[in-house]
Amino acid sequence: MDTLNNRSSVSEFILLGLSSSREIQILFFAIFFLVYVAIVVGNFLIVISVIFDNHLHSPMYFLLANLSFFDLCLSSVATPKMIADFLRKCKTISMWGCMTQMFFMHFFGGGEMSLLIAMAIDRYVAICKPLHYQTIMNHRVLIVLLLLSWTTGFIHSTSQMVFTVGLPFCGPNVVDSIFCDLPLVIKLACTETYNLELLVIADSGLLSLVCFILLLTSYIIMLVTIWQHSSSASSKAVSTLSAHITVVTLFFGPAIFIYAFPFNSYSVDKFLSIFYSVITPLFNPIIYTLRNQEMKAAIKRLSSQHILGWFLKFCL
């Protein structure tokens, strides 16, 4: 009975956020509010462009639209509450709210990780086997890759959360972060968590590192292939590929750092968490739209129709 009481003694966690200064928090509120609006508009704009523009009905843009959807979901898990907390004196989150937040952060993060690999496969086939591209990257393959992304995210998140939800929290409940970050939360459990910490590092850190290395290797192979077949088409492929490499680096870099060096530097982890959950979802639509002539042309076509105007009125 005492164990049960101890397990239920902590009903909420306190998030310290970025600063205790009222003036700085108001400044952060304005900045992150505008950033979040840009994330929503930018990523939805890509999704709508791919859905309604026939010129973008190709495997690459199908995967890009799903990447934007993942980015939107990943950012929406924690960012709205973080923005609201800037105006609150007491930044608290219920225990189950914290568990839910961590589950979906890893769910969408793991799913996006798998989707980036699917996008690398798409580019590999397009560059290294162009004559068989439409045959290989058919509708069935795209659906399978998308389902694998969602399944990977679910397994990745569940494999960690199934052990975390059962932890007893009966002491400290202060999380020095902007949201419930798994490595920081399990550190607060009033029991030995060494094995769980190793699981988190192996599941999140090593998985991110291995996927990152595999992706970079595949991109190097593609760049070598492009270099050996120099042409105007190759120039376009390099531009597209460089956008993919930039996005992969932005996504995996902070994730690898957070989980390769957990529980050590809270201030570094805090700002890397912002980069991972806010900055990357903001940069992805910028990178893909500014460096992609077809996407910019599609947005212009939508702007001349009522679809884009209706969407902007709906968002704003």
C-alpha positions as CSV (number, residue, x, y, z in Angstrom):
1,M,0.0,0.0,0.0
2,D,2.9,2.4,0.8
3,T,4.4,1.6,-2.6
4,L,1.1,2.6,-4.3
5,N,1.0,5.9,-2.4
6,N,4.5,6.7,-3.3
7,R,3.9,6.0,-6.9
8,S,0.9,8.4,-7.0
9,S,2.5,11.0,-4.8
10,V,3.7,13.1,-7.8
11,S,0.7,14.2,-9.9
12,E,2.4,16.9,-11.9
13,F,5.8,18.1,-13.1
14,I,7.1,21.7,-13.1
15,L,8.8,22.9,-16.3
16,L,11.5,25.5,-15.7
17,G,11.3,26.8,-19.3
18,L,14.0,29.0,-20.8
19,S,14.2,31.9,-18.4
20,S,12.7,33.2,-15.1
21,S,12.8,36.8,-16.2
22,R,9.3,38.2,-17.0
23,E,10.5,40.5,-19.7
24,I,12.5,37.8,-21.5
25,Q,9.6,35.4,-21.3
26,I,7.3,38.0,-23.0
27,L,9.9,38.4,-25.7
28,F,10.1,34.6,-26.1
29,F,6.3,34.4,-26.3
30,A,6.3,36.9,-29.2
31,I,9.2,35.2,-31.0
32,F,7.9,31.6,-30.7
33,F,4.3,32.5,-31.5
34,L,5.4,34.0,-34.8
35,V,7.7,31.0,-35.4
36,Y,4.9,28.5,-34.7
37,V,2.5,30.4,-37.1
38,A,5.2,30.2,-39.7
39,I,5.6,26.4,-39.1
40,V,1.9,25.9,-39.5
41,V,1.5,28.0,-42.6
42,G,4.7,26.8,-44.3
43,N,4.1,23.1,-43.8
44,F,0.4,23.2,-44.6
45,L,1.3,25.2,-47.7
46,I,3.5,22.3,-48.9
47,V,0.8,19.7,-48.1
48,I,-1.9,21.7,-49.9
49,S,0.4,22.3,-52.9
50,V,1.1,18.6,-53.3
51,I,-2.6,17.7,-52.9
52,F,-4.0,20.2,-55.3
53,D,-1.3,20.7,-57.9
54,N,-1.1,18.0,-60.6
55,H,2.5,18.9,-61.4
56,L,3.5,17.7,-57.9
57,H,1.9,14.3,-58.1
58,S,5.1,12.3,-58.0
59,P,6.8,10.0,-55.4
60,M,9.2,12.7,-54.2
61,Y,6.5,15.3,-53.5
62,F,4.3,12.7,-51.9
63,L,7.0,11.9,-49.4
64,L,7.8,15.6,-49.0
65,A,4.1,16.4,-48.1
66,N,4.2,13.6,-45.5
67,L,7.5,15.0,-44.1
68,S,5.7,18.4,-43.7
69,F,2.8,16.7,-41.9
70,F,5.3,15.0,-39.5
71,D,7.0,18.3,-38.9
72,L,3.7,20.0,-38.2
73,C,2.7,17.2,-35.7
74,L,6.1,17.1,-34.1
75,S,6.1,20.8,-33.5
76,S,2.5,20.8,-32.3
77,V,3.1,18.3,-29.5
78,A,5.0,20.7,-27.3
79,T,5.3,24.1,-28.9
80,P,1.7,25.5,-28.2
81,K,2.1,24.6,-24.4
82,M,5.6,26.1,-24.4
83,I,4.2,29.3,-25.9
84,A,1.4,29.5,-23.4
85,D,3.8,28.8,-20.5
86,F,5.7,32.0,-21.3
87,L,2.7,33.9,-19.9
88,R,2.3,31.7,-16.8
89,K,4.1,32.1,-13.5
90,C,3.7,28.4,-12.7
91,K,4.6,26.1,-15.6
92,T,3.1,22.7,-14.7
93,I,2.0,19.7,-16.6
94,S,0.1,16.7,-15.3
95,M,2.0,13.4,-15.0
96,W,-0.1,11.8,-17.7
97,G,0.1,14.9,-19.8
98,C,3.9,14.6,-19.5
99,M,3.8,10.9,-20.5
100,T,1.5,11.7,-23.5
101,Q,3.9,14.5,-24.6
102,M,6.9,12.2,-24.5
103,F,5.1,9.4,-26.3
104,F,4.1,11.6,-29.3
105,M,7.4,13.4,-29.4
106,H,9.2,10.1,-29.9
107,F,6.3,8.7,-32.1
108,F,6.5,11.6,-34.6
109,G,10.3,11.9,-34.2
110,G,10.9,8.2,-35.0
111,G,8.4,8.3,-37.8
112,E,10.1,11.3,-39.4
113,M,13.5,9.5,-39.0
114,S,12.1,6.6,-41.0
115,L,10.5,8.9,-43.6
116,L,13.8,10.6,-44.2
117,I,15.3,7.2,-45.1
118,A,12.3,6.6,-47.4
119,M,13.1,9.9,-49.1
120,A,16.7,8.9,-49.5
121,I,15.6,5.6,-51.2
122,D,13.4,7.6,-53.5
123,R,16.4,9.9,-54.5
124,Y,18.7,6.9,-54.9
125,V,16.3,5.2,-57.3
126,A,15.8,8.5,-59.2
127,I,19.5,9.2,-59.6
128,C,21.0,5.7,-59.9
129,K,18.2,3.9,-61.7
130,P,16.3,6.6,-63.6
131,L,14.9,4.4,-66.3
132,H,13.2,2.2,-63.7
133,Y,12.1,5.0,-61.4
134,Q,8.4,4.9,-62.1
135,T,8.3,1.1,-62.0
136,I,10.1,0.8,-58.7
137,M,8.6,3.8,-56.9
138,N,5.0,2.9,-57.6
139,H,2.0,3.7,-55.5
140,R,2.1,0.4,-53.6
141,V,5.8,1.0,-52.6
142,L,5.0,4.5,-51.4
143,I,2.2,3.3,-49.2
144,V,4.4,0.6,-47.8
145,L,7.2,3.1,-47.0
146,L,4.7,5.5,-45.4
147,L,3.2,2.7,-43.3
148,L,6.7,1.6,-42.2
149,S,7.4,5.2,-41.1
150,W,4.3,5.2,-38.9
151,T,5.0,1.8,-37.6
152,T,8.6,2.6,-36.8
153,G,7.5,5.7,-34.9
154,F,5.1,3.7,-32.9
155,I,7.5,0.9,-32.0
156,H,10.3,3.4,-31.2
157,S,8.1,5.3,-28.8
158,T,6.3,2.4,-27.2
159,S,9.5,0.5,-26.6
160,Q,10.6,3.3,-24.3
161,M,7.3,4.5,-22.8
162,V,6.2,1.0,-21.8
163,F,9.0,1.1,-19.1
164,T,8.6,4.8,-18.3
165,V,4.9,4.9,-17.4
166,G,5.5,2.4,-14.6
167,L,8.2,4.3,-12.9
168,P,7.5,5.6,-9.4
169,F,7.8,9.4,-9.0
170,C,7.8,10.2,-5.3
171,G,10.3,13.0,-4.9
172,P,11.6,15.8,-7.2
173,N,9.3,16.9,-9.9
174,V,11.2,19.8,-11.6
175,V,12.1,19.3,-15.2
176,D,14.8,21.8,-16.4
177,S,13.4,22.0,-20.0
178,I,10.7,23.5,-22.1
179,F,8.8,20.2,-22.3
180,C,8.9,16.7,-20.9
181,D,12.1,15.4,-22.2
182,L,12.5,11.6,-21.6
183,P,16.1,11.5,-20.4
184,L,15.3,14.3,-17.8
185,V,12.0,12.8,-16.6
186,I,13.3,9.3,-16.0
187,K,16.1,10.9,-13.9
188,L,13.5,12.1,-11.5
189,A,12.2,8.6,-10.7
190,C,12.8,7.4,-7.1
191,T,14.2,4.1,-8.2
192,E,17.3,2.8,-10.1
193,T,17.0,3.9,-13.7
194,Y,20.5,3.0,-15.1
195,N,19.1,0.2,-17.3
196,L,16.4,2.4,-18.6
197,E,18.9,5.2,-19.3
198,L,20.9,2.7,-21.4
199,L,17.7,1.7,-23.2
200,V,17.0,5.3,-24.1
201,I,20.6,5.9,-25.3
202,A,20.5,2.7,-27.4
203,D,17.0,3.2,-28.7
204,S,17.2,6.9,-29.5
205,G,20.9,7.8,-29.7
206,L,22.4,4.9,-31.5
207,L,19.4,4.5,-33.8
208,S,19.7,8.2,-34.8
209,L,23.5,7.8,-35.3
210,V,23.2,4.7,-37.4
211,C,20.5,6.1,-39.6
212,F,22.4,9.3,-40.0
213,I,25.6,7.4,-41.1
214,L,23.5,5.3,-43.5
215,L,21.8,8.3,-45.0
216,L,25.1,10.2,-45.5
217,T,26.7,7.1,-47.1
218,S,23.8,6.8,-49.5
219,Y,24.0,10.5,-50.4
220,I,27.7,10.2,-51.0
221,I,27.0,7.4,-53.4
222,M,24.4,9.5,-55.2
223,L,26.7,12.5,-55.4
224,V,29.4,10.3,-56.9
225,T,26.9,8.9,-59.5
226,I,25.9,12.5,-60.4
227,W,29.5,13.6,-60.7
228,Q,30.2,10.7,-63.2
229,H,27.2,11.7,-65.3
230,S,27.6,15.5,-65.6
231,S,24.6,17.1,-67.3
232,S,21.9,19.8,-66.9
233,A,19.7,17.2,-65.3
234,S,22.5,16.4,-62.8
235,S,22.6,20.1,-61.8
236,K,18.9,19.8,-60.8
237,A,19.6,16.5,-58.9
238,V,22.4,18.1,-57.0
239,S,20.1,21.0,-55.9
240,T,17.4,18.6,-54.7
241,L,19.9,16.3,-53.1
242,S,21.6,19.2,-51.2
243,A,18.2,20.2,-49.8
244,H,17.7,16.6,-48.5
245,I,21.2,16.5,-47.0
246,T,20.6,19.8,-45.2
247,V,17.3,18.6,-43.7
248,V,18.8,15.3,-42.6
249,T,21.7,17.1,-40.9
250,L,19.3,19.5,-39.1
251,F,17.1,16.7,-37.9
252,F,19.7,14.1,-36.8
253,G,22.3,16.5,-35.5
254,P,20.5,17.7,-32.3
255,A,18.9,14.2,-31.7
256,I,22.3,12.5,-31.7
257,F,23.8,15.1,-29.4
258,I,20.9,15.0,-26.9
259,Y,21.0,11.2,-26.6
260,A,24.8,10.7,-27.0
261,F,25.5,13.0,-24.1
262,P,22.4,12.7,-21.8
263,F,22.0,14.0,-18.2
264,N,25.1,16.1,-18.4
265,S,24.5,19.7,-19.7
266,Y,20.9,20.7,-19.1
267,S,21.3,24.2,-20.6
268,V,22.8,22.7,-23.8
269,D,20.0,20.0,-24.0
270,K,17.4,22.7,-23.5
271,F,18.4,24.8,-26.5
272,L,19.0,21.7,-28.6
273,S,15.5,20.6,-27.8
274,I,14.2,23.9,-29.2
275,F,16.2,23.4,-32.3
276,Y,14.9,19.8,-32.7
277,S,11.2,20.6,-32.1
278,V,10.8,24.2,-33.4
279,I,13.7,25.3,-35.7
280,T,13.9,22.2,-37.8
281,P,10.1,22.1,-38.6
282,L,10.5,25.8,-39.6
283,F,13.5,25.3,-41.8
284,N,12.2,22.3,-43.7
285,P,9.5,24.1,-45.7
286,I,11.9,27.0,-46.3
287,I,14.7,24.8,-47.6
288,Y,12.4,22.8,-49.9
289,T,10.5,25.8,-51.3
290,L,13.3,28.2,-51.8
291,R,15.6,25.6,-53.5
292,N,12.8,24.0,-55.6
293,Q,11.6,25.7,-58.7
294,E,8.6,23.3,-59.1
295,M,7.4,23.9,-55.6
296,K,7.7,27.7,-56.1
297,A,5.8,27.4,-59.4
298,A,3.1,25.4,-57.7
299,I,2.7,27.9,-54.9
300,K,2.4,30.7,-57.5
301,R,-0.3,28.7,-59.4
302,L,-2.2,28.2,-56.1
303,S,-1.9,31.9,-55.3
304,S,-3.8,32.7,-58.5
305,Q,-6.6,30.4,-57.4
306,H,-9.0,30.6,-54.5
307,I,-7.4,27.7,-52.7
308,L,-4.4,29.5,-51.3
309,G,-6.5,32.6,-50.3
310,W,-9.0,30.4,-48.5
311,F,-6.2,28.6,-46.7
312,L,-4.5,31.8,-45.5
313,K,-7.8,33.2,-44.2
314,F,-8.4,29.9,-42.4
315,C,-4.9,30.0,-40.7
316,L,-4.9,33.7,-39.9
